[in-house]
């Protein structure tokens, strides 16, 4: 019943309203208009994040979770009302990730260098429910300890710490839950990708996670704006384009070059250290890594590296999302900001990394070449795919509309894009 009613629903948010459109059903759209006092002034780098979740108490009530600068809001679609407003971040929220198998568990990343994991099945605490030994960094919290988290359902149960021994040292831009294990991957402006443990006990106290199980800034050379899981130990991430110096040994040199963004598929080699095959659930002490795990770890292997051919500028970075179904290969959806087309790419068709003749010689040569001049480093091949072009606009239109963001849904049969002037484009493929 719930699938029939909301399978084609699309949630879109603006500065003043939240809209839910139905693409195939003849139903009027739903709208939540924000009060005039809550219409915030967003900066040019701000982003309104929207995602779907589920009500733990009633599976027939889907939820739309969206951000309002530092606030996290929850809208009950069936009841047509705003049920939760949760605060906690000290900076603007940059992304929202929903657990693929526990859809009432969500994660928010922020410009305060931290990420927070919320349980939407628990009421927000009237007092901050931190552990007595919790001494967070200054940027981790924006509210005093003894204020309430907000109203409605939604309690923060984990904080992935910022600025600690293994925490992020800049804004976190993306996060992704592992589908089967108590892990979450994050990435950010500090070029780092990290994998954190989130094993939860019976208590509902807020638990700080000071150090990840894996962290490295070697995979990408620029800010990492997207990360997700492809398999048990296989991840995909995107390093944004950047302006690089031709010679790293000359920090004040004026000669630069444009480095395109790269999509890399890599394998975390340390998974079975923490999650052995012969154990159903690891013991608590298994989740403790050592310094070599969270300080530029080398416990990874790059499987594939591909370059985006559509980039001409390093700012802003393209918007990337991943669509996965058990019935077909993963699809990544890419659109450059203010572009007029969307590109789709099959992850299974990406070029594999060439097998080195001697891994020692390859590593040494790569390090020597990068130290002298990264501009002459061997560039990965362009990624292959197909594109969805916006329909032509009438000639009398003075401002040509561009795409802000896009996503795939409805079992892979629908692609939706939102435009700069408020237009919503929908591409549908007939189901066989």
C-alpha positions in Angstrom: 0.0 0.0 0.0 2.7 2.5 1.0 4.7 1.6 -2.2 1.7 2.2 -4.4 0.9 5.6 -2.8 4.4 7.1 -2.7 6.6 5.1 -5.1 6.6 8.0 -7.6 6.9 10.8 -5.0 9.6 13.4 -5.3 10.6 15.7 -2.4 12.1 19.1 -3.3 12.8 22.0 -0.9 13.5 25.7 -1.4 14.3 28.5 1.0 10.6 29.1 1.8 8.7 25.8 1.2 8.9 22.0 1.0 7.2 20.3 -2.0 6.2 16.7 -2.7 5.3 16.0 -6.3 3.8 12.8 -7.7 5.2 12.1 -11.2 2.8 9.4 -12.4 -0.2 9.6 -10.2 -2.8 12.3 -10.8 -2.5 13.7 -7.2 -2.0 17.3 -6.2 1.4 18.1 -4.8 1.9 18.5 -1.1 3.4 21.7 0.3 4.8 22.8 3.6 5.3 26.5 3.8 7.8 27.8 6.3 6.9 30.7 8.5 8.3 34.1 7.4 10.4 34.2 10.6 12.1 30.9 9.6 13.1 31.9 6.1 16.8 32.0 6.4 19.3 33.8 4.2 21.4 31.2 2.5 24.8 31.9 1.2 26.1 31.0 -2.3 27.7 27.9 -0.8 24.7 26.8 1.2 22.8 23.6 0.3 19.4 22.4 1.3 19.5 18.7 1.8 16.5 16.4 1.4 16.1 12.7 2.0 13.4 10.1 2.6 13.1 8.1 5.8 10.6 5.9 7.6 8.6 6.2 10.8 9.7 3.4 13.1 6.3 3.4 15.0 4.2 3.2 11.8 5.6 1.8 8.6 2.8 3.4 6.6 4.0 6.9 7.4 6.9 7.9 5.2 9.1 10.8 6.4 10.9 13.6 4.6 14.1 14.7 6.4 15.5 18.1 5.3 18.0 20.6 6.6 17.5 24.3 7.4 21.1 25.6 7.7 22.0 24.1 11.1 18.6 22.6 11.9 17.3 19.1 11.0 13.6 19.0 10.3 11.3 15.9 9.8 8.0 16.1 7.9 5.4 13.3 8.2 4.0 12.9 4.7 0.9 11.0 5.7 -0.1 13.4 8.5 0.9 16.5 6.5 2.7 18.1 9.4 6.2 18.9 10.7 6.9 16.5 13.5 10.5 17.3 14.5 13.0 20.1 14.6 16.4 19.0 15.9 19.5 21.1 16.5 23.0 20.2 17.4 25.4 21.2 14.7 27.6 24.3 15.0 27.7 24.8 11.2 25.5 24.3 8.2 24.4 20.8 7.3 26.1 19.6 4.1 24.5 16.2 3.5 21.9 13.7 4.9 22.5 10.0 4.7 19.8 7.4 5.6 20.7 3.8 6.6 19.7 1.5 3.8 18.2 -1.2 6.1 17.3 0.8 9.2 15.6 3.9 7.6 14.9 5.6 10.9 18.7 6.0 11.5 20.1 9.0 9.7 23.5 10.8 9.6 24.1 14.5 9.0 27.4 16.0 8.1 28.3 19.6 8.7 30.8 22.5 8.2 31.6 22.2 11.9 33.9 19.3 11.0 31.7 16.7 12.7 29.0 14.2 11.7 26.0 13.3 13.9 23.9 10.1 13.8 20.2 10.4 14.9 17.6 7.8 15.9 14.2 9.0 14.7 12.4 6.4 16.9 13.5 8.1 20.1 12.2 11.4 21.5 14.6 14.4 21.5 16.1 14.8 25.0 15.1 17.8 27.1 18.6 17.9 28.3 21.8 17.2 26.4 22.4 13.4 27.0 26.1 13.3 26.7 28.2 10.8 28.6 30.1 12.3 31.6 33.4 11.6 30.0 32.4 13.4 26.8 34.7 16.5 26.2 33.9 17.6 22.7 35.9 19.9 20.6 34.8 23.5 20.4 33.4 23.2 16.8 31.4 20.0 17.6 28.5 21.8 19.4 26.7 25.0 18.8 24.5 24.9 21.9 25.3 24.7 25.6 25.1 21.3 27.3 21.9 21.9 29.3 19.6 23.0 26.5 17.1 20.6 24.8 17.9 19.1 21.4 14.6 20.2 19.9 11.0 19.0 19.7 9.6 15.7 18.4 11.3 12.5 17.5 15.0 12.4 16.9 17.9 11.9 19.3 21.6 12.2 18.6 23.2 8.9 19.5 26.7 9.3 17.9 29.0 12.2 17.3 31.9 11.5 14.9 34.4 13.8 16.6 36.2 16.7 14.8 39.8 17.8 15.3 40.8 14.9 17.5 43.6 12.4 16.7 41.7 10.9 13.7 38.8 13.3 13.1 38.2 15.5 10.2 40.1 18.8 10.1 37.7 20.6 7.7 34.1 20.5 6.6 32.6 17.0 6.1 30.7 16.8 2.8 29.3 13.3 2.5 28.6 10.1 4.5 27.3 6.6 3.7 26.2 3.8 6.0 27.5 0.3 5.4 24.5 -1.9 4.4 25.3 -4.8 6.7 28.0 -3.8 9.3 28.0 -1.1 12.0 30.2 1.2 9.9 29.9 4.6 8.3 32.2 6.2 5.8 32.8 10.0 5.6 34.8 12.4 3.4 35.4 16.1 3.3 37.4 19.2 2.4 40.5 17.9 4.1 40.9 15.3 1.3 40.4 12.5 3.8 38.2 9.5 3.6 37.4 7.8 6.9 35.5 4.7 8.1 34.0 4.9 11.6 32.5 2.2 14.0 29.0 2.9 15.2 28.3 -0.2 17.4 25.5 0.9 19.7 24.7 -0.6 23.1 21.4 -0.9 24.8 21.6 2.7 26.3 20.4 5.8 24.4 23.2 8.1 25.7 25.1 10.1 23.2 28.4 8.3 22.4 31.4 10.2 21.1 33.5 8.4 18.4 36.9 10.1 18.7 38.9 8.0 16.2 37.9 6.1 13.0 39.0 2.6 12.1 40.5 3.8 8.8 41.6 7.2 7.6 43.7 8.4 4.7 44.2 11.5 2.6 46.4 9.8 0.0 43.6 8.5 -2.3 42.6 11.9 -3.5 44.6 15.1 -4.1 41.7 17.6 -3.6 38.5 17.8 -1.5 36.3 14.7 -1.5 32.7 15.5 -2.1 31.1 12.1 -2.4 31.6 8.6 -0.9 29.5 5.4 -0.9 29.7 1.6 -0.5 29.6 -0.7 -3.4 30.3 -4.0 -1.6 31.3 -5.3 1.8 34.8 -3.7 1.6 34.6 -1.8 -1.7 33.9 1.9 -1.8 33.6 4.6 -4.5 34.6 8.3 -3.9 35.0 11.4 -5.9 37.8 13.9 -5.6 36.8 17.3 -6.9 38.7 19.2 -9.6 41.4 21.6 -8.4 44.0 24.1 -9.5 47.4 22.6 -8.7 50.9 23.9 -8.8 53.2 22.6 -11.5 56.1 22.1 -9.1 55.3 21.2 -5.5 58.7 22.1 -4.3 58.0 25.8 -5.1 55.2 26.8 -2.8 55.1 30.3 -4.1 55.3 29.4 -7.8 52.8 31.0 -10.1 52.7 28.2 -12.7 49.5 26.1 -12.2 47.4 23.6 -14.1 43.8 22.4 -14.0 43.4 18.9 -12.5 40.0 17.3 -13.4 38.0 15.5 -10.8 38.5 11.7 -10.4 36.1 9.0 -9.4 38.0 6.2 -7.7 36.9 2.7 -6.6 39.0 1.4 -3.8 39.1 -1.5 -1.4 39.6 -1.3 2.3 42.0 -4.0 3.2 41.6 -3.9 7.0 37.9 -4.9 7.2 38.5 -8.5 8.3 40.8 -7.3 11.1 37.8 -5.8 12.8 35.1 -8.1 11.5 36.4 -11.7 11.2 34.4 -14.1 9.2 33.9 -16.5 12.1 32.2 -14.0 14.4 28.6 -12.8 14.2 29.3 -9.5 16.1 32.7 -8.3 17.1 33.4 -7.6 20.7 33.7 -4.0 21.8 37.5 -3.9 22.0 37.7 -5.0 18.3 36.6 -1.5 17.3 39.8 0.1 18.5 42.3 0.9 15.8 45.9 2.0 16.2 47.6 5.2 15.1 48.5 3.6 11.7 44.8 3.0 11.0 43.7 6.6 11.3 46.8 8.6 10.4 47.1 8.3 6.6 46.7 4.6 6.5 48.0 2.6 3.6 45.5 -0.2 4.1 43.7 0.3 0.8 44.0 -0.8 -2.8 42.7 1.4 -5.7 40.7 -0.8 -8.1 39.7 1.8 -10.7 40.4 5.5 -11.4 38.4 7.5 -13.9 38.2 11.2 -14.9 35.1 13.2 -15.6 35.3 14.7 -19.2 32.6 17.4 -18.6 34.5 19.6 -16.1 35.9 23.0 -17.1 36.1 24.7 -13.7 37.1 23.6 -10.2 34.3 25.4 -8.4 31.6 24.5 -7.7 32.2 20.7 -7.8 29.7 18.5 -9.7 26.8 16.9 -7.8 27.1 13.1 -7.7 24.7 10.5 -6.4 24.6 6.7 -6.5 21.7 4.4 -7.3 22.0 0.7 -6.4 19.6 -2.2 -6.9 20.2 -5.9 -6.5 18.9 -6.5 -10.0 21.4 -4.4 -11.9 24.8 -2.7 -11.7 25.3 0.5 -9.7 24.6 3.7 -11.6 26.2 7.1 -10.7 24.4 10.2 -11.7 26.5 13.3 -12.3 25.6 16.9 -13.1 27.9 19.8 -13.2 26.5 22.8 -11.4 24.6 25.2 -13.7 24.8 22.7 -16.6 22.1 21.7 -19.0 22.5 17.9 -19.0 22.9 15.0 -16.7 25.4 12.1 -17.3 24.8 8.6 -16.1 27.5 6.0 -15.8 27.6 2.3 -15.1 30.1 1.6 -12.4 30.7 -1.9 -13.7 32.0 -0.5 -17.0 34.7 1.8 -15.5 38.2 1.2 -16.5 40.2 -1.1 -14.1 43.5 0.2 -12.9 46.4 -1.2 -15.0 48.3 -4.0 -13.3 51.8 -2.8 -12.3 54.8 -4.8 -13.4 56.5 -4.1 -10.1 54.6 -2.5 -7.3 57.7 -1.2 -5.6 58.9 0.6 -8.8 55.5 2.0 -9.4 55.1 3.5 -6.0 58.6 5.0 -6.0 58.2 6.4 -9.5 54.8 7.8 -8.6 56.1 9.5 -5.5 59.1 10.9 -7.3 57.0 12.2 -10.2 54.4 13.8 -7.9 57.1 15.5 -5.8 58.7 17.1 -8.9 55.7 17.9 -11.1 52.1 16.5 -10.6 51.2 18.0 -14.0 53.1 15.2 -15.9 51.6 12.4 -13.9 49.8 9.8 -15.9 46.1 10.9 -16.1 43.3 8.3 -15.7 41.0 7.7 -18.7 37.7 9.6 -19.1 34.6 7.9 -17.7 32.1 6.5 -20.3 28.4 6.9 -20.1 25.3 8.5 -21.6 23.6 11.9 -21.1 20.1 13.3 -20.5 19.8 16.7 -22.2 17.3 19.4 -21.1 14.7 20.1 -23.7 15.3 23.3 -25.8 13.7 26.5 -24.4 11.8 29.0 -26.4 13.9 31.7 -28.0 12.1 34.5 -26.1 13.3 33.1 -22.7 16.0 35.6 -21.6 17.5 33.5 -18.7 18.4 30.0 -19.7 17.7 27.6 -16.8 20.4 25.2 -15.5 20.4 22.1 -13.4 21.1 22.4 -9.7 20.8 18.8 -8.6 19.5 15.4 -9.8 18.6 11.9 -8.6 17.4 8.5 -9.7 14.5 6.6 -8.2 11.4 4.5 -8.8 13.5 1.3 -9.2 15.8 3.0 -11.7 13.0 4.0 -14.1 12.9 7.7 -13.2 15.5 10.5 -13.2 14.6 13.8 -11.6 16.4 17.2 -11.9 15.8 20.5 -10.2 16.5 23.8 -12.0 17.8 27.2 -11.0 14.5 28.9 -11.8 12.2 26.4 -10.0 11.6 23.9 -12.8 11.4 20.2 -12.1 12.3 17.9 -15.0 11.3 14.2 -14.9 12.6 11.5 -17.3 10.6 8.2 -17.2 11.3 4.8 -18.8 8.4 2.5 -19.4 8.5 -0.6 -17.2 8.6 -3.8 -19.2 
